[in-house]
Amino acid sequence: MAPNDSHHSATSQPSAPSPGLVLFNSEEQSDIVFMVGNEGEPSWRIPAHSFIVENASPVFKAIVDTTDRTGQQQTTIRQINYCKPEVFRIILRYIYTNEIAMGSVPTALTLFTAANQFLLNDLCRQCLAFLYDHCRADNVLDMLAHFTQFSYLRPAYLAPDINTFNGAGGCPSSPSALNRQSSLQFHSNCDNVLNELITRCYHTLDREAAVILESEAFANLEHDLVVKILSRDTLNVATESTVWEAIKSWSCQQCARECRELTADNRRSVLGKALYCPRYLTMTADEFMRGPHAGDLLSEQERQALLARLTGDAQWPLPVHLTGRKLDVRRAFVDQSPARGSRLADDRVLSADMSPTDGSMNGRTSGANAGIVAKKKSTSKKLLNGLGDLVICVIRLLD
């Protein structure tokens, strides 16, 4: 026998398929149909089985509990107008097969939000693990922008009508009650993982700041996130001229978004606090003269006071609104990767063909279409679980 024959024979034994693998995307014994699509968009028709989906999460339990089961072989139609159909289909596949594939960061971000809406905390963790492993200079701003807008305390998964979901026995299950439950579950299951991801995002941002601040993605950020980023003491920039050029580009882009003329007053207005994020007093006098002093974003009073300080007149008074700012504090980047205290997802997650780029904004993830798939269980365990699930399925269907 060849050396690998025994291994091959041990791993190629057939196993019983689980009910989920058999029934996913099947009309057979389907007693609930989801019509999925955001309002104003075409809906998809997706058949499902209440005895499978009701155990996935409290949200799916609430959906199934509203199903009228008085008739024989009656199929109930449920409208899902707060999730994209292609995302909902991925979620159902995960519920049925316990397998998930994420081929890109945008997909993982969208899927994370939907998984949180449906209180699928294990899926949330897998999305966060994928994002952690694929956080790079060309996508870190997308992640930060997404999680800045994301509030796990008040997920928007419920329809406005409080009677849309009913608990067992016909008792209304209020949106606020499910929101509180979502908050508690997220805190216990995902909060630390999310914090680890955000820490990694900011470390990546600091390390690649010189490239990221020049990117189109930075110019499209919201104002509050721009201020938060440019206020960091750890940005890896060789000169504050990089920060100055970044706010100039951002102000032009913001004026365009707000349909304002590109005047100095309008650009100052949209910049607000961001105008004072550059550490002007750490520039050389020549850098300041060729940059901020030559422009029209700073007022004449501001330009004169800052130039006087840079040329050695420490007694020249700064305008009151410039005092108390970190204008003379140099940034210092420490290249220390954030500690990863625990694995962000369980052993079912496996990243495939997603090798890191060199960190440049022009780099692209080489495995953009690759995903993560569930690891196969051992043959014996899979066989037992499959047979057990199949027996339960048959019993439920006979009932």
C-alpha positions in Angstrom: 0.0 0.0 0.0 1.3 3.4 -0.9 2.1 5.8 2.0 -0.9 8.0 1.3 -3.4 5.2 0.7 -4.4 4.8 4.3 -5.0 8.5 4.7 -7.0 8.7 1.6 -9.3 5.8 2.6 -9.8 7.3 6.1 -10.9 10.7 4.8 -13.0 9.6 1.8 -15.7 7.7 3.6 -19.2 8.9 2.8 -21.2 10.8 5.4 -24.9 11.3 5.8 -26.1 14.7 4.5 -27.7 17.0 7.1 -31.3 18.2 6.5 -29.9 21.7 5.9 -27.8 20.6 3.0 -30.7 18.7 1.5 -33.4 21.3 2.0 -31.6 24.6 1.4 -33.1 26.5 -1.5 -35.7 23.7 -1.9 -39.5 23.8 -2.2 -39.8 20.4 -0.6 -41.7 20.6 2.7 -41.3 24.4 2.6 -43.8 26.1 4.9 -42.5 29.6 4.8 -41.5 31.8 1.9 -39.4 35.0 2.3 -40.0 37.9 -0.2 -36.8 39.8 0.2 -35.9 43.2 -1.1 -35.3 46.7 0.1 -38.3 49.0 -0.4 -38.6 50.3 -3.9 -36.4 47.4 -5.3 -37.4 44.1 -6.9 -37.9 41.3 -4.4 -36.6 37.7 -4.5 -38.7 34.7 -3.6 -36.8 32.4 -1.2 -38.4 29.2 0.2 -37.5 28.1 3.7 -38.5 25.7 6.5 -39.6 27.1 9.8 -38.2 24.2 11.9 -34.8 25.1 10.7 -34.8 28.9 10.6 -36.6 29.3 14.0 -33.6 28.0 15.9 -31.2 30.4 14.2 -31.8 33.5 16.4 -34.5 35.3 18.4 -35.3 37.4 15.3 -36.0 34.4 13.1 -37.9 32.8 16.0 -40.1 36.0 16.1 -40.7 35.7 12.4 -41.7 32.1 12.5 -43.9 32.5 15.5 -46.2 34.8 13.4 -46.7 32.0 10.9 -50.2 30.6 10.8 -49.9 26.8 11.0 -53.6 26.0 11.3 -53.9 24.7 7.7 -52.3 21.6 6.2 -49.3 22.2 4.0 -50.0 25.9 4.2 -47.1 28.2 3.1 -46.8 31.6 4.8 -45.2 34.5 3.0 -43.1 36.9 5.0 -41.8 40.2 3.7 -38.2 41.1 4.5 -37.8 44.7 3.3 -34.7 45.7 5.4 -32.1 43.4 3.8 -30.7 42.9 0.3 -31.9 39.6 -1.2 -28.4 38.4 -2.1 -27.2 39.0 1.5 -30.3 37.3 3.0 -29.6 34.3 0.8 -26.0 34.1 2.1 -27.5 34.2 5.6 -29.9 31.4 4.9 -27.2 29.3 3.4 -25.2 29.8 6.6 -28.2 28.8 8.8 -28.9 25.7 6.7 -25.3 24.5 6.0 -23.2 26.2 8.6 -20.9 27.3 5.8 -20.1 30.9 4.8 -18.1 32.4 1.9 -16.8 36.0 2.0 -14.8 37.0 -1.1 -14.2 40.6 -0.3 -14.1 43.3 2.4 -17.3 45.1 1.2 -19.2 41.7 1.3 -18.0 41.1 4.8 -19.0 44.5 6.0 -22.5 44.2 4.5 -22.9 40.7 5.8 -21.7 41.8 9.3 -24.4 44.5 9.5 -27.1 42.0 8.3 -25.9 39.3 10.7 -26.2 41.8 13.6 -29.7 42.7 12.5 -30.7 39.1 12.7 -28.8 38.5 16.0 -26.5 35.9 14.4 -23.6 36.5 16.7 -21.4 33.6 15.5 -21.7 34.9 11.9 -20.8 38.4 13.2 -17.6 37.0 14.7 -16.7 35.3 11.5 -17.2 38.5 9.6 -15.0 40.4 12.1 -12.3 37.7 11.9 -12.3 38.0 8.1 -12.0 41.8 8.3 -9.2 41.6 10.8 -7.2 39.3 8.7 -7.7 41.4 5.5 -7.3 44.9 7.0 -4.9 46.9 4.7 -4.2 50.4 3.5 -6.6 50.2 0.6 -9.6 49.2 2.6 -9.0 50.4 6.2 -10.9 53.7 5.6 -13.9 51.7 4.4 -13.9 49.7 7.6 -13.5 52.8 9.8 -16.3 54.6 8.0 -18.6 51.6 8.2 -18.1 51.0 12.0 -18.3 54.8 12.7 -21.9 54.7 11.4 -22.6 51.3 12.9 -24.5 51.3 16.3 -25.0 47.9 17.8 -27.1 49.4 20.5 -30.0 50.1 18.1 -30.0 47.8 15.2 -32.5 48.7 12.5 -33.7 45.3 11.6 -37.3 45.8 12.6 -40.1 47.1 10.4 -41.8 50.3 11.8 -45.0 48.4 12.6 -44.7 47.0 16.1 -47.2 44.2 15.2 -45.0 42.9 12.5 -43.4 40.5 15.0 -45.3 38.6 17.6 -43.9 36.4 20.3 -45.1 33.0 21.3 -48.8 32.9 22.3 -49.6 36.0 20.3 -48.0 38.4 22.7 -46.4 41.4 21.0 -42.6 41.4 21.0 -41.7 45.1 21.0 -38.8 46.4 18.9 -37.3 48.0 22.0 -37.2 44.6 23.8 -35.4 43.0 20.9 -33.0 45.9 20.6 -32.1 45.5 24.3 -31.5 41.8 23.7 -29.4 42.6 20.7 -27.3 45.0 22.7 -26.7 42.5 25.5 -25.9 39.7 23.1 -23.5 41.8 21.1 -21.7 43.0 24.2 -21.2 39.4 25.4 -20.2 37.9 22.0 -18.7 40.5 19.7 -17.8 43.7 21.5 -14.2 42.7 22.4 -13.7 41.3 18.9 -14.9 44.5 17.3 -12.6 46.5 19.5 -9.6 44.4 18.4 -10.6 45.0 14.8 -10.9 48.8 15.2 -7.5 48.8 17.1 -5.9 47.0 14.1 -7.6 49.5 11.7 -6.1 52.5 13.5 -2.7 50.9 13.6 -2.8 50.2 9.9 -4.0 53.8 9.4 -1.1 55.2 11.4 1.5 53.1 9.7 0.3 53.9 6.2 -0.8 57.5 6.9 1.3 59.2 4.3 -0.3 57.1 1.5 -3.8 57.0 2.9 -4.2 60.8 3.5 -3.5 61.3 -0.2 -6.1 58.8 -1.3 -9.5 59.6 -2.9 -11.1 57.5 -0.1 -9.9 60.0 2.5 -11.4 62.9 0.6 -14.8 61.2 0.7 -14.9 60.7 4.5 -17.4 62.3 6.8 -16.2 65.4 8.7 -16.1 63.8 12.2 -14.0 60.9 11.1 -11.6 63.3 9.3 -11.1 65.2 12.5 -10.7 62.0 14.6 -8.0 60.7 12.2 -6.1 64.0 11.8 -6.1 64.5 15.6 -4.0 61.4 16.2 -0.5 61.8 17.7 0.7 58.6 16.0 0.2 59.3 12.3 3.3 58.2 10.4 3.9 61.4 8.3 7.3 62.8 7.6 6.0 66.4 7.5 2.8 68.2 8.4 2.6 69.3 4.8 1.0 65.9 4.2 -1.8 66.7 6.6 -2.2 70.2 5.2 -2.6 68.9 1.6 -5.1 66.3 2.9 -7.4 69.0 4.4 -7.1 71.1 1.3 -8.3 68.2 -0.9 -11.0 67.2 1.6 -12.4 70.8 1.7 -12.7 70.9 -2.1 -14.4 67.5 -2.2 -16.8 68.5 0.6 -17.7 71.8 -1.1 -18.6 69.8 -4.2 -20.8 67.4 -2.2 -22.6 70.4 -0.7 -22.9 72.2 -4.0 -20.9 75.2 -2.7 -18.6 77.4 -4.6 -14.9 76.8 -4.0 -14.3 80.1 -2.1 -12.0 80.4 0.9 -14.9 81.1 3.2 -16.8 78.1 2.1 -13.8 75.8 2.4 -13.1 77.2 5.9 -16.7 76.6 6.8 -16.8 72.9 5.8 -13.4 72.3 7.4 -14.4 73.6 10.8 -12.2 72.0 13.5 -10.3 70.1 10.8 -8.6 73.3 9.7 -6.6 73.3 13.0 -5.6 69.6 12.9 -2.2 70.2 11.1 0.6 70.8 13.6 1.6 74.0 12.0 4.3 74.9 14.5 6.2 71.7 13.8 6.7 72.8 10.2 9.8 74.6 9.1 9.3 78.2 8.2 9.9 77.4 4.5 7.3 74.6 4.6 4.8 77.0 6.2 5.5 79.8 3.7 5.1 77.5 0.7 2.0 75.8 2.1 -0.4 77.3 4.6 0.9 80.9 4.4 0.6 80.9 0.6 -3.0 79.7 0.7 -6.2 81.4 1.7 -7.6 78.9 4.2 -6.0 80.5 7.2 -6.9 84.0 8.1 -4.3 86.8 7.9 -4.2 87.0 11.7 -3.5 83.3 11.9 -0.8 83.3 9.2 1.0 86.2 10.8 1.0 84.7 14.3 2.1 81.3 13.2 4.8 82.6 11.0 6.1 84.8 13.8 6.3 81.8 16.1 8.1 79.7 13.4 10.7 82.5 12.8 11.6 82.7 16.5 9.3 85.3 18.0 7.9 83.2 20.9 6.3 86.3 22.4 3.9 86.9 19.5 0.4 86.1 20.8 -1.6 83.4 19.2 -5.3 84.1 18.5 -7.4 82.8 21.3 -9.0 80.1 19.2 -5.5 78.6 18.5 -4.5 78.3 22.1 -4.8 74.9 23.8 -4.3 73.1 20.5 -1.5 70.7 19.7 0.0 72.9 17.1 3.6 72.4 18.3 3.3 68.7 19.3 5.2 66.4 16.9 3.6 63.1 15.9 5.4 59.9 16.7 4.6 56.6 15.2 5.5 53.4 17.0 5.5 50.4 14.7 4.1 47.9 17.1 1.4 45.6 15.8 -1.6 45.4 18.2 -1.7 42.3 20.4 -4.2 39.7 19.4 -5.3 38.2 22.7 -7.6 35.6 21.2 -8.6 34.0 18.0 -11.3 36.2 16.5 -13.3 33.3 15.2 -13.6 29.6 15.9 -11.9 26.9 13.9 -14.6 26.8 11.3 -13.2 29.9 9.7 -10.4 29.5 7.1 -9.1 32.3 5.0 -8.1 31.2 1.5 -5.9 32.8 -1.2 -6.0 36.3 0.5 -2.3 37.1 0.8 -1.4 40.6 2.1 -0.4 43.4 -0.3 2.7 45.5 0.2 0.6 48.1 2.0 0.3 50.5 -0.9 -3.0 52.1 -1.9 -2.5 50.7 -5.4 -2.3 47.2 -4.1 -5.2 44.9 -4.5 -6.0 41.8 -2.6 -4.8 38.9 -4.7 -7.6 36.6 -3.7 -10.5 39.1 -4.0 -12.8 36.5 -5.1 -11.6 33.9 -2.7 -13.6 33.2 0.5 -13.6 31.6 3.8 -15.2 28.2 4.1 -16.1 26.0 7.0 -13.6 23.3 7.9 -14.8 19.8 7.6 -15.5 17.9 10.8 -14.0 14.5 11.3 -15.7 11.8 9.4 -17.2 10.0 12.4 -18.5 13.1 14.0 -20.0 14.4 10.8 -21.6 11.0 10.2 -23.2 10.9 13.6 -24.4 14.5 13.5 -25.8 14.1 10.0 -27.7 10.9 11.0 -29.0 12.6 14.1 -30.2 15.7 12.2 -31.8 13.5 9.6 -33.8 11.6 12.2 -35.0 14.8 13.8 -36.0 16.1 10.4 -38.1 13.0 9.6 -39.8 13.1 12.9 -40.7 16.8 12.5 -42.0 16.2 9.0 -44.1 13.3 10.1 -45.7 15.4 12.9 
